[in-house]
């Protein structure tokens, strides 16, 4: 089992090289078509990742339980989805990490990671590492964005855009409802 290591300056839990071998990285389902592709990219580069596919009112309710109700709705849903997954029993909570984007700009999205860590502590999961998917805002020895990974990542985003565009353009003309999305999946 990987040893828990903390950043000396900030006190945040780090995602280590040992964790890369043992842990599953959970990703929120913010853009389903794109994130399914990105999940495959991370797996290709040696990360064990899992895209959360849970939906429904319980996600929002879980988010509301652990995040202030004045928080923007996307953050509430992402945090609710993560905590719901940890509470579900589907994952070994001592062998998972959570990945969330961090923009670094003026948008509230830069604060999602801090809101997530606060919610994890409130829910009793402070031992679960959180990986910032950003360009240099936080460093973890077990996670790095290499140039080949970034190339595939960007390619996956472009490919995802094209699939989404084609799906959206063909849905109104489906003879059998759901066929467009079935082809995308």
LINFENRA-V727218 format. One record per pair of residues at least 6 apart in sequence whose C-alpha atoms are under 7 Angstrom apart, sorted by sequence separation. I is the first residue (numbers start at 1). J is the second residue. D is the distance in whole Angstrom. If there is no record, write none. Layout:
# LINFENRA-V727218
[[I | J | D] [I | J | D]]
This chain:
# LINFENRA-V727218
[[6 | 12 | 5] [7 | 13 | 6] [29 | 35 | 7] [43 | 49 | 6] [103 | 109 | 6] [104 | 110 | 5] [120 | 126 | 5] [132 | 138 | 6] [6 | 13 | 4] [7 | 14 | 6] [42 | 49 | 7] [86 | 93 | 6] [102 | 109 | 6] [103 | 110 | 5] [5 | 13 | 6] [6 | 14 | 5] [102 | 110 | 5] [4 | 13 | 7] [5 | 14 | 6] [67 | 76 | 7] [171 | 180 | 6] [39 | 49 | 6] [170 | 180 | 7] [39 | 50 | 7] [102 | 113 | 7] [39 | 51 | 7] [64 | 76 | 7] [63 | 76 | 5] [100 | 113 | 7] [167 | 180 | 5] [63 | 77 | 6] [167 | 181 | 6] [36 | 51 | 7] [2 | 18 | 6] [60 | 76 | 7] [63 | 79 | 6] [2 | 19 | 6] [60 | 77 | 5] [63 | 80 | 4] [59 | 77 | 6] [62 | 80 | 5] [60 | 80 | 6] [59 | 80 | 5] [163 | 184 | 6] [29 | 51 | 6] [59 | 81 | 5] [62 | 84 | 6] [25 | 48 | 6] [26 | 49 | 6] [27 | 50 | 6] [28 | 51 | 6] [29 | 52 | 6] [24 | 48 | 5] [25 | 49 | 4] [26 | 50 | 5] [27 | 51 | 5] [28 | 52 | 5] [29 | 53 | 6] [23 | 48 | 7] [24 | 49 | 5] [25 | 50 | 6] [26 | 51 | 6] [27 | 52 | 6] [59 | 84 | 7] [24 | 50 | 7] [26 | 52 | 7] [20 | 47 | 6] [54 | 81 | 7] [102 | 132 | 6] [97 | 128 | 6] [98 | 129 | 6] [99 | 130 | 6] [100 | 131 | 6] [101 | 132 | 6] [102 | 133 | 6] [103 | 134 | 7] [96 | 128 | 7] [97 | 129 | 5] [98 | 130 | 5] [99 | 131 | 5] [100 | 132 | 5] [101 | 133 | 5] [102 | 134 | 5] [97 | 130 | 6] [98 | 131 | 6] [99 | 132 | 6] [100 | 133 | 6] [101 | 134 | 6] [94 | 128 | 7] [99 | 133 | 7] [75 | 112 | 6] [79 | 116 | 6] [28 | 78 | 6] [67 | 119 | 6] [28 | 81 | 7] [66 | 119 | 5] [28 | 82 | 7] [66 | 122 | 7] [26 | 96 | 7] [24 | 95 | 6] [25 | 96 | 6] [26 | 97 | 6] [27 | 98 | 6] [23 | 95 | 5] [24 | 96 | 5] [25 | 97 | 5] [26 | 98 | 5] [27 | 99 | 5] [22 | 95 | 7] [23 | 96 | 5] [24 | 97 | 6] [25 | 98 | 5] [26 | 99 | 6] [27 | 100 | 7] [23 | 97 | 7] [25 | 99 | 6] [41 | 152 | 7] [41 | 153 | 7] [15 | 129 | 6] [14 | 129 | 6] [38 | 153 | 6] [13 | 129 | 5] [15 | 131 | 7] [38 | 156 | 6] [37 | 156 | 6] [20 | 142 | 5] [34 | 156 | 7] [19 | 142 | 7] [34 | 157 | 6] [16 | 140 | 6] [17 | 141 | 6] [15 | 140 | 5] [16 | 141 | 5] [17 | 142 | 4] [14 | 140 | 6] [15 | 141 | 7] [16 | 142 | 4] [34 | 160 | 5] [15 | 142 | 5] [33 | 160 | 6] [15 | 143 | 7] [33 | 164 | 7]]
